[in-house]
Amino acid sequence: MIFRNVRNISELVTLLKAGKINSVLLSEHVVVSPLHIAVAANRALHNQKNGTMKTKSINTEIILCLSPNNNISQSLTRLGLNINSYNVVSLSLADSETDLAEKIQDLKTKIKADLVNDCRGFQYDDYEVYDVYGISKEELSIDSLENSVVTRIATKV
């Protein structure tokens, strides 16, 4: 889900740090597409299944998998929710539809913002994405931004 014009960002950051939100919350400015998130989530779930997670929780592992490097702290700072975020992308994983519905309802009650149902139109910052993922103008002349970002996270060692 995408939440725009978040009005209680500092409260959300506090809740995340306290472990009271069991979902991934990302700053929308560096999320290029649903595929971008899906590849990272798939990789994190694969790491969890194989016992190779580098972080303590699946939610943090997803954020690490979104990152072009393996620095956990840098990944959380650049990709995760922070005090300067105004638009938030959420991702919730659950074992059942009931669990998922509960997580979604929990997010809707905790996040004071406008909910956007169309997940195709992310409002990312081109230059921030270029910087985070090290993408050059030359690369973009031969491939799309989405392909460049997804390739980096899918092939990260």
ZIWOVEN-V58658 format. One record per residue. N is the residue number from 1. PSI is psi in radians with two decimals (NA if undefined). Layout:
n=N psi=PSI
n=N psi=PSI
//
This chain:
n=1 psi=2.66
n=2 psi=2.27
n=3 psi=2.20
n=4 psi=2.66
n=5 psi=0.89
n=6 psi=2.24
n=7 psi=-0.15
n=8 psi=0.80
n=9 psi=-0.72
n=10 psi=-0.64
n=11 psi=-0.73
n=12 psi=-0.72
n=13 psi=-0.75
n=14 psi=-0.77
n=15 psi=-0.69
n=16 psi=-0.82
n=17 psi=-0.52
n=18 psi=-0.06
n=19 psi=0.41
n=20 psi=0.05
n=21 psi=2.08
n=22 psi=1.01
n=23 psi=2.90
n=24 psi=2.26
n=25 psi=2.15
n=26 psi=2.61
n=27 psi=2.20
n=28 psi=-0.38
n=29 psi=-0.20
n=30 psi=0.13
n=31 psi=2.06
n=32 psi=-0.67
n=33 psi=2.94
n=34 psi=-0.60
n=35 psi=-0.69
n=36 psi=-0.85
n=37 psi=-0.71
n=38 psi=-0.70
n=39 psi=-0.75
n=40 psi=-0.75
n=41 psi=-0.73
n=42 psi=-0.77
n=43 psi=-0.72
n=44 psi=-0.74
n=45 psi=-0.65
n=46 psi=-0.78
n=47 psi=-0.72
n=48 psi=-0.80
n=49 psi=-0.67
n=50 psi=0.00
n=51 psi=0.51
n=52 psi=0.36
n=53 psi=2.48
n=54 psi=-0.16
n=55 psi=3.07
n=56 psi=-0.36
n=57 psi=2.73
n=58 psi=-0.59
n=59 psi=-0.75
n=60 psi=-0.61
n=61 psi=-0.66
n=62 psi=-0.76
n=63 psi=-0.72
n=64 psi=-0.70
n=65 psi=-0.39
n=66 psi=-0.37
n=67 psi=2.60
n=68 psi=-0.13
n=69 psi=-3.13
n=70 psi=0.33
n=71 psi=1.86
n=72 psi=-0.85
n=73 psi=-0.76
n=74 psi=-0.66
n=75 psi=-0.80
n=76 psi=-0.69
n=77 psi=-0.78
n=78 psi=-0.55
n=79 psi=-0.51
n=80 psi=3.10
n=81 psi=2.41
n=82 psi=2.99
n=83 psi=-0.36
n=84 psi=0.04
n=85 psi=2.42
n=86 psi=-0.50
n=87 psi=2.35
n=88 psi=2.37
n=89 psi=2.30
n=90 psi=2.62
n=91 psi=2.19
n=92 psi=2.31
n=93 psi=2.45
n=94 psi=2.75
n=95 psi=-0.30
n=96 psi=2.85
n=97 psi=-0.58
n=98 psi=-0.79
n=99 psi=-0.78
n=100 psi=-0.77
n=101 psi=-0.69
n=102 psi=-0.74
n=103 psi=-0.73
n=104 psi=-0.77
n=105 psi=-0.70
n=106 psi=-0.77
n=107 psi=-0.76
n=108 psi=-0.56
n=109 psi=-0.50
n=110 psi=-0.50
n=111 psi=2.07
n=112 psi=1.69
n=113 psi=3.11
n=114 psi=2.18
n=115 psi=2.26
n=116 psi=2.17
n=117 psi=-0.32
n=118 psi=1.87
n=119 psi=0.21
n=120 psi=-0.33
n=121 psi=1.21
n=122 psi=2.49
n=123 psi=1.36
n=124 psi=2.80
n=125 psi=1.89
n=126 psi=-0.88
n=127 psi=-0.61
n=128 psi=-0.73
n=129 psi=-0.77
n=130 psi=-0.78
n=131 psi=-0.85
n=132 psi=-0.75
n=133 psi=0.02
n=134 psi=0.78
n=135 psi=2.29
n=136 psi=2.82
n=137 psi=-0.62
n=138 psi=-0.73
n=139 psi=-0.69
n=140 psi=-0.30
n=141 psi=-0.26
n=142 psi=-0.18
n=143 psi=2.83
n=144 psi=2.80
n=145 psi=-0.77
n=146 psi=-0.82
n=147 psi=-0.69
n=148 psi=-0.79
n=149 psi=-0.84
n=150 psi=-0.69
n=151 psi=-0.73
n=152 psi=-0.76
n=153 psi=-0.51
n=154 psi=-0.51
n=155 psi=0.08
n=156 psi=2.38
n=157 psi=NA
//
